[in-house]
Amino acid sequence: MDVLLVEDNLNDAELTMRQLKKHHLANNLFHVEDGAAALDFLFGEGAFAGRRDGLLSPKVVLMDIQMPKLNGIEVLRKMKADDRTKKIPVVILTSSNQDPDIKTCYELGVNSYIVKPVDFERFSVAIRDLGFYWLLLNQPPR
């Protein structure tokens, strides 16, 4: 698994997936629409119980903050508190440029915090660049 995309905005999710695949950066990409589904996916629980052989570790998790059921900050908190998932790089990809959100995410151990550009071209370039970095250049711990 290369990328777990946690995004409730289907337009943003589609654009993100399209850009990563266009540049051959995420052949193994999985998308969920809320934080609860993200945790179920990562820990092989809920709808993903029995379909996973234990924990599934993506190379990177790209995640929005504002989502239904469980927000990105809560998902980040649970991921970084669990030895099985705390080393998985997490990139917050959100429209929130609120200082409390940024500070909280870094305090919880986020690896990067990116505010989504509103402009289509800038958004596309941002996704391409973050894909190159996190999927090709970054060397995560094993």
C-alpha positions in Angstrom: 0.0 0.0 0.0 1.4 3.3 -1.0 -1.2 5.9 0.0 -4.2 6.1 2.2 -6.2 9.1 1.3 -8.7 10.3 3.9 -10.8 12.9 2.3 -14.6 13.6 2.5 -14.7 16.1 -0.4 -15.1 13.9 -3.4 -13.8 16.5 -5.8 -10.6 17.0 -3.9 -10.2 13.3 -3.5 -10.6 12.7 -7.2 -8.2 15.4 -8.1 -5.6 14.1 -5.6 -5.9 10.5 -6.9 -5.8 11.7 -10.5 -2.6 13.7 -10.0 -0.8 11.0 -8.1 -1.7 8.3 -10.7 -0.9 10.6 -13.6 2.7 10.9 -12.3 2.9 7.2 -11.4 3.2 8.0 -7.7 0.5 5.9 -6.2 -0.4 2.7 -8.0 -1.7 1.3 -4.7 -3.9 4.1 -3.4 -6.9 3.6 -1.1 -9.5 6.3 -0.4 -11.8 6.5 2.6 -14.3 9.4 3.3 -14.1 9.8 7.1 -11.8 9.4 10.0 -13.6 6.3 11.5 -13.1 4.4 8.2 -9.4 5.5 8.2 -8.8 3.9 11.6 -10.8 0.8 10.7 -8.7 0.5 7.5 -5.4 1.0 9.3 -6.2 -1.4 12.1 -8.1 -4.0 10.1 -11.4 -3.4 12.0 -15.0 -2.7 11.2 -15.8 -3.0 7.5 -12.2 -4.0 7.0 -12.1 -6.9 9.5 -11.3 -10.2 8.0 -10.3 -8.6 4.7 -6.9 -7.6 6.0 -4.2 -9.7 7.5 -3.7 -7.5 10.6 -2.4 -4.0 10.3 -2.0 -2.4 6.8 0.8 0.2 6.7 0.7 2.7 3.9 3.9 4.6 3.0 2.0 7.8 3.8 -1.5 8.9 4.9 -2.8 12.1 3.3 -5.6 13.4 5.4 -8.1 16.3 5.7 -9.0 17.7 9.1 -12.7 18.4 8.8 -14.5 15.2 8.2 -17.6 13.4 9.4 -17.6 10.8 12.2 -14.0 11.4 13.4 -11.9 14.4 12.4 -8.3 14.3 11.2 -6.9 15.5 14.5 -8.5 12.6 16.3 -7.3 10.1 13.7 -3.8 11.6 14.0 -4.0 11.4 17.9 -4.9 7.7 17.7 -2.3 6.8 15.1 0.6 8.5 16.9 -0.5 6.9 20.2 -0.3 3.4 18.9 3.0 1.6 18.4 1.7 -0.1 15.3 1.0 3.1 13.4 3.0 5.9 15.0 5.8 5.7 12.5 3.5 6.0 9.4 4.1 9.5 7.9 0.9 11.6 8.1 0.4 14.7 5.9 -2.5 16.9 6.7 -3.9 18.3 3.5 -6.6 20.7 4.4 -8.2 24.1 3.7 -7.7 25.1 7.4 -4.9 27.6 7.9 -6.0 28.1 11.5 -3.0 28.4 13.9 -4.6 26.2 16.6 -5.1 23.4 14.0 -1.5 23.7 12.8 -0.1 23.8 16.3 -2.2 20.9 17.5 -1.2 18.7 14.5 2.5 19.3 15.0 2.2 18.7 18.8 0.6 15.3 18.0 3.4 14.3 15.6 2.2 15.2 12.1 4.9 15.0 9.5 3.7 17.8 7.3 0.8 20.3 7.2 -0.3 21.6 3.8 -3.0 24.1 3.2 -4.8 23.2 -0.1 -4.4 25.8 -2.8 -7.8 27.0 -4.1 -6.5 27.4 -7.6 -6.8 24.1 -9.7 -3.3 24.4 -11.2 -1.6 25.2 -7.9 -3.5 22.3 -6.2 -2.3 20.0 -9.0 1.3 21.0 -8.6 1.1 20.8 -4.8 -0.2 17.2 -5.0 2.4 16.2 -7.6 5.2 17.7 -5.4 4.1 16.1 -2.2 3.7 12.8 -4.0 7.3 13.0 -5.3 8.6 13.8 -1.9 6.7 11.4 0.3 6.6 8.4 -2.2 10.0 8.7 -3.9 12.4 10.9 -1.9 11.4 10.3 1.8 12.9 7.2 3.5 10.6 6.1 6.3 11.8 4.0 9.2 11.3 0.3 8.8 
